[in-house]
Structures are given as structure tokens and as C-alpha cells.
Amino acid sequence: MILQGLQPERVFFWFEKICAIPHGSGDTKRISDFCAEFAQKNKLEYRQDELNNIAIYKAGSIGREKEAPVILQGHLDMVCEKEADIDFDFAQDGLRLSVEGDLISATGTTLGGDDGIAVAMVLAVLEDDTLSHPPIEALFTVDEETGMYGAAGLDPEWLTGRTLINIDSEEEGVLTVGCAGGGRVDIALPLIPTSLVLPCYRIVVDGLAGGHSGVEIHKGRHNACKLMGEFLSELGELQLVELVGGQKDNVIPGRSEAVISTAADPAALIDTFVAAHRDEANKDLCITAEPCEETVGYDSISSAVALTLLLEMPDGVQAWSPDIDGLVQTSLNLGIMELKEDYLHLSFAPRSSSSAEKEALFHKLAAIAHKHGADFCVRGQYPAWEFRKESPLRETMLSVYERLHGNKPRVKIIHAGLECGLLSEKLPGMDAVSIGPQMWDIHSPRERLSISSTERTYKYLLEILKEI
């Protein structure tokens, strides 16, 4: 056991068990069954649906059996991202955990601390009969990372509680009390196949930081797919052969590849282009161009339309909040670009705390797509989580934090999406707050989780349950 001896012991015991089970979005049956087996072994009632959502129920501790239930909630799925040169199969392999000082990471891949550490904390609470707490409804949803499909399909009859502690935040000392709404947009543009005559080159854009498209969209990090479009457009007339970048629509792509046929010399443009786009946020940007052999690609006209479409699609921050300094109100991330089966496929993750701006962004994307003859569809929409002015839960959590640490936590509304909005829609009157231990670079292979922060956050959770 790599995490043996770390504190809190049972939290890290369960976290390591979770990390050994493949549990990417869309592949949650095994981790859901694992939670069901946990419930059975601990003689706890549970419900599990065909989506793989699962709720586990625990009675209140002695003397607190008749209190109103509290919902403890996290999601079972993780974002599966890996370094390009790592031999790893997320559908088969357990994560290769590593501990260095105060940090836990996974070698070459995402760690899944988002949101495996939440599941581990809740399992530790459920098995511990020494704790003081009201009745607990532990809810583990699925496919949060790809559109909150588990929360959207949840039967609200599962839950009687109207107090929700969501454990899906990544900053210690922060109480998250609101978030943006969003969805997913897919665009497909047809291209015309043809034979090739001119030389071919494989071009790679690499070295970009990438990251979470909600948490880090404002940090000036280049999108490798958009940057590839800019670079290729400077070459003049060309024919596309391959075009690929990104793996998840809610992850800023750090790498993209293209194979093109052209009379131009791509290598001659690299130094000037990189110098113009390399800055502190993109200091490791690297572009390479190597000759390759191909015989079939796409004609120059449809290739030009594809690049124009790619260039015209907006990306990044679209509007800032007029009410809260430094908060992104509306953004868009091109997360997946793939040329396959004679279509260029683009997938985006739009977000906004303004319903009107979100709808306007959808209309803008649809107009650009249709102008160029591309198909357009929206999926996986989820609502914003609106700030609640009166919140007994928030006041309790503020008081407990100040007692434990001698200072108040920050109360924050974030641009990233959380399931609290969907759950609040399903369960009217919900009083919800989100917390979590300190993590960095989630949704990327650089993801790290603080051990000491996990211990402090778990102790904080136990004190909240005692006081609530």
C-alpha cells in the first residue's frame, strides 16, 4: 500500500482502493458496485440505479436519530488524461500512485482526487461508529465530468435531506456557495476526400499547460487546438490529412497534431510563430514539423473551410462578472478536435452564470457552424447554482472553521460547474455548500493532492457533522 501510514488513515485507505479501480467517466459500473459492496459489508441500506448512481444511508448517532438528514455528496467518475508517452489504459489499469513530501500524484496520469477523495472521506465517515452526526444520506453520482448526467438522471425520491455538503472543491479554506451553468456543444463539418500530390508534414503543438476549463480558463493558457488552427492558417493553401487535439471537452488541450499536404515549408515559420505566442503562461510551447508519407487527404477547399471554422470559433473568457471582481461570467473551451470519417468534429464546454449569455453563446456557435455547412447540437446542459442569501449551513460552517483555525474561510462563487445547481433544482429548498482539500492542476497529468490539507479538511467535515 503506497498510502499506508498517511493520516487520516481510513480516508487514504479508501482513496487507494478507489485509485485501483478504473473509474473514468462512462466507466463507473465497477466503482459503483464497489460502493454497493461496502454498504453490504457495513450493513447499511443503499440504492443503486442503472446509471450507476448510488446512495448509502446511515442512521444518526445515539441521541441524534430523529434529526433532519444531511446529504454528503461527491461524484464517482474522474477525468482520464495522460502524458503522450505513457503506456497506460484507463479502462484496465489502476493508477500508479506516488508520494513526494506532502503531495500525492499519479505517475503520468490524472490522479482522480477530483473527486475520489470525496468518496474516500464519505466512506470513512460511514464506517466510523464513534462519530457524532445526524442521519446521513451519502450520494455518489456518476459522469459529472462529461455533463453531470448522473445528477440529471437521479430520482429525487432517494433523498429526504435538504442540507447538502458537496465535497468537490479544490481549495482549502474556501466555502463555495454558487457556480456557473453550462453544457456541451458538438459541431461536425464534412470534408471531401482526395488524393495528394504535394509533400506531407506532421506538425505537433506541445508543451502547453492545459488544465481545468472552468478553474483555469482565465489564466492565459493557450488552447493547443486553436493554436494549431492559427499556425496552419499562416501556411496558405494546404490539404488536411489528420487533425487531432484534446481528449475531454472540459479540459484545455495542451497538445495537438496535424498532418498536412502543402507546398510551403512549415519549419520555416516555427521560430517566428513560437516567439509571438510564448509567454509566462505558455513558456514551454513547442512546435515541430517533420516530413511524412501520405497518399490520401482532403481537398484544399474543404480544408480551408475547416480551418476558417476553427479560427472563427470563440474560445476562452467571453465576459467577466459585473458584480464580482475577477470572476469569469461566461467562457468557452474547445476541448476536443478530431478529423475522422470525413468529418471535422469539434466539442466545446460553454459555461456562464448568466442564462441569457449562455443561450447567446449557443446561438453564436450555431450561427458560425451553419454558415460553414456544419452540423450543430447541444447536450448535457446544467443550471447555474445561485447564491443563497440565508444559509444556516453556511453560517455553521463559517463558525466551525473559525473555531478550528482562528480565521474565517473565504466564501466564493466559482466559474467551474458543480452538481449543487442540478440537485437544488430537484430538491427545492436545498441549503448547500461545497468544500474540499487543496489540489492543483486537476484534469491534467500534473494533478496533485495535499496530504496535510486532506487531514485538515476531514477533521473540519467531522466537526461540521458534530455541530450541524
N, C-alpha and C positions, 0 to 999 in steps of 0.2 A: 504494500500500500504506500503510494508516494506521499499521500497527505497525512499519514498516521502521525499522531502526536501534535498536530496543529489544533488550536483552540478557536472556537468551541468544537470539541471532539466529534460529537454526533452530527453536527452540521457538515463538517468536512468528510465524515464517513459517508453520509448520504450523497454529498456532492461528487465524491469519487465514484460511487456506484452509478450515479446518473451519467457521468462522463464516459463510463464504459459501455453505455448503451447508445447505439446510433439513434439520434432523435432530431434530425433536420426537419424543417417544415415539410409537411406532406408525408412524413415517415414517422408517425407518432404512435403507432399501434403498440410497439414494444415498450415504450416508456409509459404509456397509459396502463398497459397490463401490469407493469412493474408496480405502479402505484396501487392498482387493484389488489395485487398480492400483498402489498404492505398493509392495506386495510384489513384483509382477511386474517393475516397473522396477528394483527393487533386487536382483532375482534371489534372493528369499527364498521359501522354502516357506510355504504358508498353507493353512488350511482355512476354509471358509465354509459355514454351514448355511442351511436355509430360513427360520430365524428372523431371519437376518442377523447372528448372532454370527460373529466371525472371530478366528482365532488365526494369528499370524505367528511363524515360528521363525527364530532366528539362532544360528549356531554360536558356541561360546565363542571368545574372543580367543586369540591364539597362546599356547600353553602351558597353556590352561585348557579345552581342548576336551572333556576327559573328566570335568570336574567335574559335580556334580549341577545340573540346570537351576534357574533362578529364574523364577517367573511374575511378570510385570509386568501389572497389570490395572486397567482403567477401563471406563466404560460410554459407549456412543456417543450415547445419547439425552439430550435436555435438556428441562427444563420450559419450556413456552411460555406466558408471561404477558406482557401488555402493558397500558399505560395505556389507559383507556377512549377517549380522544380521538385515539389514534394510528392512522393508516391503515397497517396492516401485515398481511401474510399470511404466517404461519409456514410454510405449505406451498409458497410460491413465492419469498419474498424472503430474501436474505441479510441477516444482522444489520448494523445501522448502527453500526459501532464508533466509539468516541470515547476520546481520551486526554486526561486532565487531571492534570498532575503525575505522581504515582506510580500513578495509577489508570486502569484500562481499564473501560469500561462500554459498554452498547449503548443508543442513544437510544430511550427509550420502551418498551423490552422487556427481558426477561431476557437475560443475556449468554451463558449456557451454559458459563461457566467450570466449573461442575458439569455435565458432567465433561470438557468439551472440552480443558481444559488438561492433563488426564492423558493423553489421546490424543496431544496435541501433543508432550508430553515423551517418550512412548514411541517415537513415530515418529522423533524426533530421535536417540534412543539407537540405534534400529535402523539408521539410515542412516550412523552415525558409526563408521568402522572404526579410529579411533585410540584407542578406549576399551578399558579392561581390564574384562572381565566373564566370568562363566560362561555356558554356553548359556542363551539367553533364550527363553521361551515367552510371547509378548505376547498377552494375551487381551483382546478388546474385546467386551463383552456389550451386549445391547440391552434396551430397555424396563425399565430398572432403576427409573425414577421412577414407573412405574404398577403395579409389583408384582413386579419382579425376574424377569420372565418369561423373559428370555434366559438368565440363570444357571440358572433352574429347568429349562430345556429343554436345557442344554448336555450334550453327550456327554462324560463324564469320560475316555474313552479319548483325547481330544485332548491331555491333559496328563499328563506323567510327573513334573513337579516337585512338591515338597511344601513349598516355600518360596515364600510369596506376598507381594509388596509391592503393596498396593492403594493407588491414588492418587486417593482420593475423599473426602478430608477437607478442611476449610476453615479450619483453624487452624494457622499455622506454629508450630513449637516444641512440637507435641503428637504423641505416638505413640498412636494409637487402637488398643486391643487387645481390644475387646469392644463389643457393641451389642445393642439390643433386637430382638426379633422382632415380627412384625406381620402385617398383611393388609389386605384391603379389604372393606367391608360395603356392600351396596346394599339400599335399602328403597324400596318403591313402594306408595303409598296411592291408591286410586281415589277420585275426586271426581265429583259429579253436576252436569252442566251445566244451566244455567237462564238465563232472560232477566233483565235488570237493570232496575230502576226508579229506585233511589236514585242520587245523584251519584257520580261516579267520580274517583279521585285517583291520580296516580303518585307513589310515595314512594321516595326514594333514600337509602340509608345509605352514606356515603362518608367518605374521609379516614383510614381505619384503616390501620395499618402492615402488616398481613398478615404473611407470612413463612413460613419452613420449619416444618412441623408437628412435626418432631422436635427441631430445634435451638432453636426459639424458642417452643415451646408453654408454657413456664413463665414467660414474661415479662409476663404480664398483658394481652396484646393481645386486645381484643375480637374475636370472630368475627362478621362482618357478617351472616351468615345467622341466627345465634342472636339477635343484637341486633334484627334485623328482626322476628323472632317475638315478642320481648318488647314491641316498640313497638306492633305490630298488636294484641296481646292487650289493651292498655290502651284501645283504641278501642271495645271492646264488640262488639256483633253487627255482622258485615260479611260481604261476599261476596268471595272471591278471584277475580281475573281473571288476573293474572300474578304469578309469584313466581320469582325467579332470583337466584343468587349463587354466586360461585366458579367456577373452571374446572378445578381439579385437586384430588383428594381429599387429597393430601399438602401442600397449601398453605392456610394460614389465610386465609380470604376477607377482603379489605379493602373490598369493595363489594357491595351487594345492592340489588335493585329489586323493587318490588311495585306492582301496580295493583289497587285495591280499590274496591268499591261500598259506601257507608256513609252513615248519617245524621249521623255525628259529623263534627267538623271536625278533621282530623289536624294542621293547622298550629297549633292551639291547644295541643297537647300537646308540641310540639317543644322549646321552650326548657327546660321543666322536665325532660324526659327526657334531653336532651343534658347539662344541668348535672349530673344524677345519675350519668351514665356517662362523662363526660370527666375524665381524669386524666393524669398524666405520660406513661403508656404509650399513651394514646389522646387526646392533646391536640388533634389535628386532626379529631376526629369531627365530622361534619356530616350533618344530616338535612334533606331538603327534601320538600315536598308541593305538588304543582301539580294543578289540575283537569284532567281529560281526558275524552274521549268514548269510551264503550264500550257495547255493547248485550248482550253475552253473557258470562257468567262461570260461577261455581259456587255452588250453593245454600248457605245460611247454615249448615246442619247439617254438611255435609261440610267446609266451610271451617273451622268451629270444630274439628272433629276434626283437620284438618291442622295447625292452629296448636297444639293441645294436644300432638299428636305431636312437633312441632318443639320445643316448650318442655320436654317430658319427656325428650327425648334428652339424655344427658350429653355434655359437651364439655370439653376442656382436661385439666389434670392430674387423674388419678384416685387415684394413690398415689405416694409418694416411696420411694426405696430405703431399707431399714432398715440397710444396711451402708455406703453411701457418701453422705456429706453433700452435699446439693444436687443429687443425681442423680434425675431423674424415673424411676420404675419403670414406671408404667402411665399411658397417656394416650389421648385420643381427639380426633380433629379432624373436624368436619363441613366437608368441603371443597367439595361441590357440592350445590346446591339448584336444582331446576328443575321447573316446573309445565308439563307438556306431555302431549298426547294423553290428557287427562282423568285423569292420574296426577301426584301429587307424588313426585318422585324425589329421594332423599337418598343421598349417598355419603360414607362415613366412612373414615378411616385410623386404626385402633386400633394401638397399639404397647405392648409390655411385655417386660421382661427376665425376667418370671415366666410360664411356660407356663400355670400354674394361673390366674393373674389374667387372662391374655389370653383363655382359654376362658370364664372367668366373665363377662368383659365382652361376649363374643359372645352368651352366653346372656341377659344383661341386655337387650341391644339387641333380640334376637329376641323376648323377652317383651313389651317395650314395643310393638314393631311389631305383633305378633299381637293384642295387647289392643285395638288400634285398627283391626284388619282390614287391615293392610298386609302385603305380601309381603316376605320377608327372604332374603338369600343372602350367603354368604361366598366370596371369591375371592382369588387371589394371596397365599396365606399363605406366609410365610418364617420360618425359625427364628432364634432369638437366636444371636449369636456369643459363645460362652462364653470367659471369660478362661483363658489357658493359663499355668499356673504356671511351667513350664520352657519357655523360648523362646530358643534360640540366636540367632535373627534379632533379637529384641528387644534382647538384650544387645549384639549387634554394632551395632545402630542407635543405642543409647544411647551407646556408646563413640565412634562416629564423630561424633555430634552434639557431644559434649562436647569432642572434639579440635578441631572446626571453630569452635565458638562460645564455649568456655570455661565453659559451664554445661550442666546436664542438661535435656533436654526433659521436659515433663510426660507421664506415662503415664496414659491416660484411657479409661474406658468411657463410651460415649455412648448417648443415648436414640434418636437417629436410626438408621435401618436402613442396613446395608451388606451387600454381597453375600458378604462373607467367611464368614458363617454358612452360607449355601447351599453355597458352594464347599467349605467344610470338611466338610460332610455328604457331598458327592460324592467328596471326595478325603481319606479318613481319614489322620490323622497330619499334616495341614496345619499349618504354622507360619506365621502371617500377622500382618502389622502394616499399618495404614493411615496414610498421611501426605498432605499437600497444602499448597499455598501459601495465604496469607491471602486470604480472600474475605469479603465482607459481604453480607447481605440476599439470599442465594441464593433462588431460586424466586420472586423478585419483580423488577419492573422497576428497582428500585434496586440490583440486583446489581453489585458492583464487585470487581475483581481487582487485587491489588498487583503491580506490575511487579518491584520490588526483591525482594519475597518469592518470586516465581516464580523469579528468578535464584538466590536462596539455596537454595531447595528443589531445583532442578535440580542444582546443584553437590553438594548433600547426597546426592541419588539416585546420582550418578556415583561418589561416594566409597563409598557402601554397596556398589555393584556391584564396586568395586575390592577391598573388604575382605571381602566375604561368602564 
